[in-house]
Amino acid sequence: MIFILPGDVDDPELPSGGNVYDRRLSRELAALGRPVREVAVAGSWPHPSASARAALDRALGSAAPGSLVVIDGLVACGVPEIVVPHAARLRLVVLVHMPLADETGASVALDALERATLRAASAVVTPGARTASRLVRHHGLPPERVHVVTPGTDPAPLSSGEELLCVASLTPHKGQDVLVEALAAVADLEWTCRLVGPVRRSPAFAARVRELVARRGLAGRVTITGPLVGAPLAQAYERAGLLVLPSRSETYGMVVTEALARGIPVLTSVETEALGRAADGSVPGIVVPPGEVDALARALRRWLTSPEWRSVLRRAARSRRGELVTWRTAARVMERILDEPERGGVS
């Protein structure tokens, strides 16, 4: 099996949920005994250069007829002229973390390219049921070819912190500008907030967020750390009492389960499947409408001023913590999907 990944999959300056998902599934599949050859293809996907296109063509061409090839949708979906001819001779599985049409600024032309790629694939895998349903409706895909593999989590110690934490790339669809405005509205209360995530994907937006922090007089209270991985990221979670995810759109939100794995409640502007419910029916967080500063500010004010409410949400988060899927379980689900063509299911 060949697993084709974006070239930045191991770049510490550009961590992403999609890259983590790809790498963990690949390694867990290998640990389950499936031979996996990883190929990272560098390029500004989904708008690659000629050299990146050629590298992808070579990677796909290196697979023998009938081979199983898993490819990240960010790499595959913008270049059907390369992928579709190979799909005719390979068992091609495309991982779609976020439909290109949902990315801020995505064009109609890019949407059509994605449709052509996905219709040629043997199977499509997404992290959540809502994304799967959207792909079926939007691109007219056969439902039996679209599958869900819920992202896993790693065991983690319970957090004991109080800080507000946002973990997301500084890009328009992640909504950090909305968060800063909401924080300005609760500046009369005591809090600190840490914004963790890459700034290179949208440098103009990152600069705008920095300027907004300064203009609202929050420079001493809002820290923009840039990307964190490994121990520094774990320390940021350890200091956190509430994860804030003010996204304008979200397909799954792996940072939500990373927070819940530490018993940290979540304030989000997208009702992601990752949030879920605890076994007793309680919701381990708060959902507000996307892009609405006032609604986000009201939720922050209630969190900061109501110890009773904080206790209720923390209990729900700790209960939900015990129900999260492991990466090994996610890999086993993926393995069953990959074996379906061999059993005559997806062709």
C-alpha positions as CSV (number, residue, x, y, z in Angstrom):
1,M,0.0,0.0,0.0
2,I,1.2,3.5,-0.9
3,F,0.2,6.4,1.3
4,I,0.6,9.8,-0.4
5,L,0.9,12.7,2.0
6,P,1.4,16.5,1.7
7,G,5.1,17.5,1.7
8,D,4.7,19.5,4.8
9,V,3.4,16.6,6.9
10,D,6.4,16.8,9.3
11,D,7.0,20.5,9.1
12,P,6.9,21.8,12.8
13,E,5.9,25.2,11.5
14,L,2.8,24.0,9.7
15,P,1.1,21.4,12.0
16,S,-2.5,20.6,11.1
17,G,-5.2,18.2,12.1
18,G,-5.1,16.7,8.6
19,N,-1.4,16.0,8.7
20,V,-1.7,14.4,12.2
21,Y,-4.6,12.3,11.0
22,D,-2.7,11.1,7.9
23,R,0.5,10.3,9.8
24,R,-1.2,8.5,12.7
25,L,-3.4,6.4,10.4
26,S,-0.4,5.4,8.3
27,R,1.7,4.4,11.3
28,E,-1.1,2.6,13.0
29,L,-1.9,0.6,9.9
30,A,1.7,-0.4,9.7
31,A,1.6,-1.5,13.3
32,L,-1.4,-3.7,12.5
33,G,0.8,-5.5,10.0
34,R,-0.1,-3.8,6.7
35,P,2.9,-2.9,4.6
36,V,2.8,0.9,4.1
37,R,5.1,3.0,1.9
38,E,4.8,6.7,2.6
39,V,5.4,9.2,-0.1
40,A,5.4,12.9,0.8
41,V,4.9,15.1,-2.2
42,A,5.9,18.8,-1.7
43,G,3.8,21.5,-3.3
44,S,1.5,24.4,-2.7
45,W,-1.6,22.1,-2.8
46,P,-4.3,22.4,-4.1
47,H,-2.5,24.9,-6.5
48,P,0.7,23.0,-7.2
49,S,3.6,24.0,-9.5
50,A,4.5,22.1,-12.6
51,S,7.3,20.3,-10.7
52,A,4.9,19.3,-7.9
53,R,2.4,17.9,-10.5
54,A,5.2,15.9,-12.1
55,A,6.2,14.5,-8.7
56,L,2.7,13.4,-7.9
57,D,2.4,11.8,-11.4
58,R,5.6,9.9,-10.7
59,A,4.4,8.8,-7.3
60,L,1.2,7.4,-8.7
61,G,3.0,5.9,-11.7
62,S,5.3,4.0,-9.4
63,A,2.4,1.9,-8.2
64,A,1.8,-1.4,-10.0
65,P,-1.7,-2.0,-11.5
66,G,-4.3,-2.9,-9.0
67,S,-2.2,-1.4,-6.1
68,L,-3.9,0.2,-3.1
69,V,-3.1,3.9,-2.9
70,V,-4.3,6.2,-0.1
71,I,-3.9,9.9,-0.9
72,D,-4.7,13.0,1.0
73,G,-7.5,15.0,-0.6
74,L,-5.5,18.3,-0.4
75,V,-3.0,16.7,-2.8
76,A,-5.4,14.8,-5.0
77,C,-8.5,17.0,-5.4
78,G,-7.2,19.9,-7.3
79,V,-5.5,17.9,-10.0
80,P,-7.9,15.4,-11.6
81,E,-6.0,15.6,-14.8
82,I,-3.2,13.7,-13.0
83,V,-5.1,11.6,-10.6
84,V,-8.0,10.3,-12.7
85,P,-6.0,8.5,-15.4
86,H,-4.1,6.6,-12.6
87,A,-7.4,5.9,-10.8
88,A,-8.5,3.7,-13.7
89,R,-5.7,1.2,-12.9
90,L,-5.3,1.6,-9.1
91,R,-7.5,1.1,-6.1
92,L,-7.5,4.8,-5.1
93,V,-8.8,5.9,-1.6
94,V,-9.0,9.7,-1.1
95,L,-8.9,11.2,2.4
96,V,-11.0,14.4,2.5
97,H,-10.4,16.4,5.7
98,M,-12.3,19.5,4.5
99,P,-14.0,19.9,1.1
100,L,-12.3,22.4,-1.0
101,A,-15.5,24.3,-1.4
102,D,-15.6,24.9,2.3
103,E,-12.2,26.5,2.4
104,T,-12.4,30.3,2.6
105,G,-12.0,31.7,-0.9
106,A,-12.3,28.4,-2.7
107,S,-13.3,28.8,-6.3
108,V,-16.1,27.2,-8.3
109,A,-13.4,25.8,-10.6
110,L,-11.6,24.2,-7.7
111,D,-14.9,22.7,-6.6
112,A,-15.4,21.1,-10.0
113,L,-11.9,19.7,-9.9
114,E,-12.5,18.0,-6.6
115,R,-15.7,16.5,-7.9
116,A,-13.9,14.9,-10.9
117,T,-11.3,13.4,-8.6
118,L,-13.7,12.0,-6.0
119,R,-16.0,10.5,-8.6
120,A,-13.0,8.6,-10.0
121,A,-11.9,7.2,-6.6
122,S,-12.6,3.7,-5.4
123,A,-13.5,5.1,-2.0
124,V,-13.5,8.4,-0.1
125,V,-12.8,8.6,3.6
126,T,-13.7,11.5,5.8
127,P,-13.3,12.2,9.6
128,G,-17.0,12.8,10.2
129,A,-20.5,11.8,9.2
130,R,-21.5,15.4,8.3
131,T,-18.6,15.8,5.9
132,A,-19.5,12.4,4.4
133,S,-23.1,13.4,3.8
134,R,-22.0,16.7,2.3
135,L,-19.7,15.0,-0.2
136,V,-22.4,12.6,-1.2
137,R,-24.9,15.4,-1.8
138,H,-22.6,18.0,-3.2
139,H,-20.6,15.9,-5.6
140,G,-23.2,13.2,-6.3
141,L,-21.1,10.4,-4.9
142,P,-22.4,6.9,-4.3
143,P,-23.1,6.7,-0.6
144,E,-21.5,3.2,-0.3
145,R,-18.2,4.6,-1.5
146,V,-18.0,7.3,1.2
147,H,-16.8,6.2,4.6
148,V,-16.2,7.7,8.0
149,V,-13.1,7.1,10.1
150,T,-13.3,9.0,13.3
151,P,-10.0,10.5,14.4
152,G,-8.3,8.9,17.4
153,T,-6.9,10.5,20.6
154,D,-4.0,9.7,22.8
155,P,-4.4,9.3,26.6
156,A,-3.5,12.5,28.4
157,P,-3.5,13.7,32.0
158,L,-6.3,15.9,33.3
159,S,-5.7,19.6,33.0
160,S,-5.5,21.7,36.1
161,G,-5.3,25.1,34.4
162,E,-7.6,28.1,34.0
163,E,-6.2,29.8,30.8
164,L,-8.3,30.3,27.7
165,L,-6.8,28.4,24.8
166,C,-7.3,28.4,21.1
167,V,-5.5,25.8,19.0
168,A,-5.9,26.4,15.2
169,S,-4.0,27.8,12.3
170,L,-4.4,31.6,12.1
171,T,-6.6,31.7,9.0
172,P,-9.9,33.4,8.3
173,H,-12.1,30.4,8.6
174,K,-10.7,29.6,12.1
175,G,-12.1,33.0,13.4
176,Q,-9.4,34.3,15.7
177,D,-10.5,37.8,14.8
178,V,-13.9,37.1,16.2
179,L,-12.3,35.7,19.4
180,V,-10.2,38.8,19.9
181,E,-13.2,41.1,19.6
182,A,-15.1,38.9,22.1
183,L,-12.2,39.0,24.5
184,A,-12.2,42.8,24.2
185,A,-15.9,42.7,25.3
186,V,-14.9,40.9,28.5
187,A,-11.8,42.8,29.2
188,D,-13.2,43.9,32.6
189,L,-12.9,40.3,33.8
190,E,-9.7,38.4,34.8
191,W,-8.4,36.1,32.1
192,T,-5.5,35.3,29.9
193,C,-5.7,33.7,26.5
194,R,-3.2,31.8,24.3
195,L,-3.6,31.5,20.5
196,V,-1.6,28.5,19.3
197,G,-1.2,27.7,15.6
198,P,0.7,28.3,12.4
199,V,0.8,31.8,11.0
200,R,2.4,31.0,7.6
201,R,-0.7,29.7,6.0
202,S,-2.4,33.1,6.0
203,P,0.2,35.7,7.0
204,A,-2.0,38.7,6.1
205,F,-4.8,37.4,8.5
206,A,-2.2,36.6,11.2
207,A,-1.0,40.2,10.9
208,R,-4.5,41.4,11.2
209,V,-5.1,39.4,14.4
210,R,-1.9,40.8,15.9
211,E,-2.9,44.3,15.0
212,L,-6.4,43.8,16.5
213,V,-4.9,42.5,19.7
214,A,-2.8,45.7,20.0
215,R,-5.7,48.0,19.0
216,R,-8.0,46.5,21.6
217,G,-5.4,46.9,24.3
218,L,-5.0,43.1,24.9
219,A,-1.3,42.7,24.2
220,G,-0.5,41.8,27.8
221,R,-3.3,39.2,28.0
222,V,-3.5,37.5,24.6
223,T,-0.4,35.6,23.6
224,I,0.2,34.4,20.0
225,T,2.7,31.6,20.3
226,G,2.9,30.4,16.7
227,P,2.8,26.6,16.2
228,L,3.5,24.2,19.1
229,V,4.0,20.5,18.9
230,G,5.0,17.8,21.3
231,A,5.8,18.8,24.9
232,P,5.2,22.6,24.4
233,L,1.7,21.8,23.1
234,A,1.0,19.5,25.9
235,Q,2.0,22.2,28.4
236,A,-0.4,24.7,26.7
237,Y,-3.2,22.2,27.2
238,E,-2.1,21.6,30.8
239,R,-2.5,25.4,31.5
240,A,-5.9,25.5,29.9
241,G,-9.3,25.6,31.6
242,L,-11.4,26.1,28.4
243,L,-10.7,25.5,24.7
244,V,-12.1,28.1,22.5
245,L,-12.7,27.2,18.8
246,P,-14.3,30.2,17.1
247,S,-14.3,28.7,13.6
248,R,-16.5,29.9,10.8
249,S,-16.5,26.4,9.5
250,E,-15.1,23.0,10.8
251,T,-15.3,19.5,9.5
252,Y,-14.5,17.6,12.6
253,G,-12.1,19.6,14.9
254,M,-9.5,17.2,16.3
255,V,-8.4,19.8,18.8
256,V,-11.8,19.4,20.5
257,T,-11.1,15.7,21.3
258,E,-7.5,16.6,22.3
259,A,-9.0,19.0,24.9
260,L,-11.6,16.5,26.0
261,A,-8.9,13.9,26.5
262,R,-7.6,16.2,29.2
263,G,-11.0,17.0,30.7
264,I,-11.1,20.5,29.2
265,P,-14.6,21.8,28.2
266,V,-15.0,23.5,24.8
267,L,-16.5,26.7,23.6
268,T,-17.1,26.4,19.9
269,S,-18.9,28.3,17.1
270,V,-19.4,25.0,15.2
271,E,-21.4,22.1,16.6
272,T,-18.8,19.5,15.6
273,E,-19.2,15.8,16.0
274,A,-16.0,15.8,18.1
275,L,-17.8,17.5,20.9
276,G,-20.5,14.8,21.2
277,R,-22.3,14.0,24.5
278,A,-21.2,12.1,27.6
279,A,-22.9,8.9,28.5
280,D,-25.3,10.7,30.8
281,G,-26.4,13.0,27.9
282,S,-24.5,16.0,29.1
283,V,-22.7,18.2,26.6
284,P,-19.0,18.9,27.5
285,G,-19.1,22.4,26.1
286,I,-20.9,25.4,24.7
287,V,-21.9,26.1,21.1
288,V,-22.6,29.6,19.8
289,P,-23.3,30.8,16.2
290,P,-20.3,31.3,14.0
291,G,-19.0,34.8,13.5
292,E,-21.1,36.4,16.2
293,V,-18.9,38.4,18.6
294,D,-21.7,39.2,21.0
295,A,-22.7,35.5,21.4
296,L,-19.1,34.4,22.0
297,A,-18.6,37.3,24.5
298,R,-21.7,36.3,26.4
299,A,-20.5,32.7,26.7
300,L,-17.1,33.8,27.8
301,R,-18.6,36.1,30.4
302,R,-20.7,33.3,31.8
303,W,-17.7,30.9,31.9
304,L,-15.6,33.5,33.7
305,T,-18.2,34.5,36.2
306,S,-20.0,31.2,37.1
307,P,-18.0,28.7,39.1
308,E,-21.1,26.4,39.2
309,W,-21.4,26.4,35.4
310,R,-17.7,25.7,35.0
311,S,-18.0,22.7,37.4
312,V,-21.0,21.3,35.4
313,L,-19.0,21.6,32.1
314,R,-15.9,20.1,33.6
315,R,-17.8,17.1,34.9
316,A,-19.3,16.5,31.4
317,A,-15.9,16.9,29.8
318,R,-14.3,14.3,32.1
319,S,-17.2,11.9,31.4
320,R,-16.8,12.4,27.7
321,R,-13.1,11.8,28.1
322,G,-13.6,8.1,28.8
323,E,-15.6,7.6,25.5
324,L,-13.0,8.9,23.0
325,V,-11.8,6.6,20.2
326,T,-8.1,5.6,20.2
327,W,-5.9,5.8,17.1
328,R,-5.6,2.0,17.1
329,T,-9.4,1.7,16.9
330,A,-9.4,4.3,14.1
331,A,-6.8,2.3,12.2
332,R,-8.9,-0.9,12.5
333,V,-11.9,0.9,11.0
334,M,-9.7,2.2,8.2
335,E,-8.3,-1.3,7.6
336,R,-11.8,-2.7,7.1
337,I,-12.5,-0.1,4.5
338,L,-9.3,-0.7,2.7
339,D,-10.1,-4.5,2.6
340,E,-13.5,-3.9,1.1
341,P,-12.4,-3.9,-2.6
342,E,-10.7,-7.2,-2.1
343,R,-14.0,-8.7,-0.8
344,G,-15.9,-7.3,-3.8
345,G,-17.4,-4.3,-2.0
346,V,-16.1,-0.9,-3.3
347,S,-14.6,-1.3,-6.7
